Amino acid sequence: MAKGEPVIVVRGLANSFGEQFVHQDLDLEVRRGEILGVVGGSGTGKSVLMRSIIGLQQPVAGEIEVFGEAITSMTAKEALNARRRSGVLFQGGALFSTLTVAENVEVPLREFYGHLGEGLLDEIAAYKVAMTGLPPEAGPKYPSELSGGMRKRAGLARALALDPELLFLDEPTAGLDPIGAANFDGLIKSLKETLGLTVFLITHDLDTLYAICDRIAVLADKQVVAIGTIPELLALDHPWIQEYFNGPRGRVAADAADRNARAQVQDKAG
Ligand SMILES: Nc1ncnc2c1ncn2[C@@H]1O[C@H](COP(=O)(O)OP(=O)(O)OP(=O)(O)O)[C@@H](O)[C@H]1O
């Protein structure tokens, strides 16, 4: 698959819980090699959308293709293969509290590559831990012994365990201080570039959108009401989009992004 081709295609998706429809006739395409930011007010169905795409939520209507295969009609073998090609960082990290960081990273490794033997599994886990910027001492620690930012990195190490092509992140910077959040953004961007990842990133963090997202999908009224770059979204007169990007926080984030871009140009020139 070439860069820019769709890796995820969602058509006519509907999800409901009893009488309550969260999505209706929702369409979305995620292109290979992009970081797609997914935004929307609380309860607009961002996490449910992610869960549908990774096969944890059974839609009531619509089609979802991942890597060109319809997920609803996949054989068990195809579903396993698709799962191997995707990594997920759930809100809060969702680490197993009774396992160390290294053991958490080894959970998916054991499932798919259990035959590799203890020594090699430990080495791969240590490599994944290092990849996310954690010190080696973090490997034998339990999640409760880590800071919130370190737990996110540990969750990311587990999401990267199987060398995925597609990474799902649900509010990765929530609860981090601004410096920790900016560092995490930088980590995601550099991993995306080094590993050639496609990233589906749910966030409320405007700084993240400006700093690392190639395009942004906006969820409202049970659908993706707009998708595009920030300038493309700003040109639309959708009230939520205008309020979100042009409200006080949106403006602060835009100014900060502007200052960063100017500083980078000066750094390069100097
Ligand atoms: N398992 C479930 N059972 C019943 N309702 C659910 C379930 N999961 C989600 N919902 C409902 O679906 C809607 C969308 O939830 P979702 O978690 O996807 O929102 P979100 O956009 O990710 O919100 P937030 O930004 O607050 O995390 C909400 O009204 C929620 O209550």
The ligand as a Tripos MOL2 file, in Angstrom:
@<TRIPOS>MOLECULE
LIG
   31    33     1     0     0
SMALL
NO_CHARGES

@<TRIPOS>ATOM
      1 N1        -20.8400    0.2590   26.7980 N.pl3     1 LIG1
      2 C1        -21.7070    1.2710   26.6950 C.ar      1 LIG1
      3 N2        -22.9900    1.1460   27.0700 N.ar      1 LIG1
      4 C2        -23.8840    2.1430   26.9390 C.ar      1 LIG1
      5 N3        -23.5780    3.3560   26.4420 N.ar      1 LIG1
      6 C3        -22.3140    3.5560   26.0460 C.ar      1 LIG1
      7 C4        -21.3100    2.5380   26.1570 C.ar      1 LIG1
      8 N4        -20.1380    3.0230   25.6800 N.ar      1 LIG1
      9 C5        -20.3870    4.3000   25.2980 C.ar      1 LIG1
     10 N5        -21.6890    4.6220   25.5200 N.ar      1 LIG1
     11 C6        -22.3130    5.9070   25.2030 C.3       1 LIG1
     12 O1        -21.9520    6.2760   23.8970 O.3       1 LIG1
     13 C7        -21.7490    7.6760   23.8210 C.3       1 LIG1
     14 C8        -20.3870    7.9640   23.2380 C.3       1 LIG1
     15 O2        -19.3880    7.5400   24.1450 O.3       1 LIG1
     16 P1        -17.8400    7.7060   23.8360 P.3       1 LIG1
     17 O3        -17.1130    7.1690   25.0230 O.co2     1 LIG1
     18 O4        -17.5180    7.1580   22.5110 O.co2     1 LIG1
     19 O5        -17.6980    9.3090   23.7850 O.3       1 LIG1
     20 P2        -16.4140   10.1760   23.5560 P.3       1 LIG1
     21 O6        -16.6770   11.0800   22.3960 O.co2     1 LIG1
     22 O7        -15.2120    9.3030   23.4550 O.co2     1 LIG1
     23 O8        -16.4080   11.0290   24.9080 O.3       1 LIG1
     24 P3        -15.2310   11.6610   25.8110 P.3       1 LIG1
     25 O9        -14.6350   12.7480   24.9880 O.co2     1 LIG1
     26 O10       -15.9670   12.1800   26.9940 O.co2     1 LIG1
     27 O11       -14.2690   10.5400   26.1390 O.co2     1 LIG1
     28 C9        -21.9460    8.2310   25.2280 C.3       1 LIG1
     29 O12       -23.2470    8.7440   25.3310 O.3       1 LIG1
     30 C10       -21.7840    7.0130   26.1100 C.3       1 LIG1
     31 O13       -22.5480    7.1180   27.2710 O.3       1 LIG1
@<TRIPOS>BOND
     1     1     2 1
     2     2     3 ar
     3     2     7 ar
     4     3     4 ar
     5     4     5 ar
     6     5     6 ar
     7     6     7 ar
     8     6    10 ar
     9     7     8 ar
    10     8     9 ar
    11     9    10 ar
    12    10    11 1
    13    11    12 1
    14    11    30 1
    15    12    13 1
    16    13    14 1
    17    13    28 1
    18    14    15 1
    19    15    16 1
    20    16    17 2
    21    16    18 1
    22    16    19 1
    23    19    20 1
    24    20    21 2
    25    20    22 1
    26    20    23 1
    27    23    24 1
    28    24    25 2
    29    24    26 1
    30    24    27 1
    31    28    29 1
    32    28    30 1
    33    30    31 1
@<TRIPOS>SUBSTRUCTURE
     1 LIG1         1 GROUP 0 **** ****
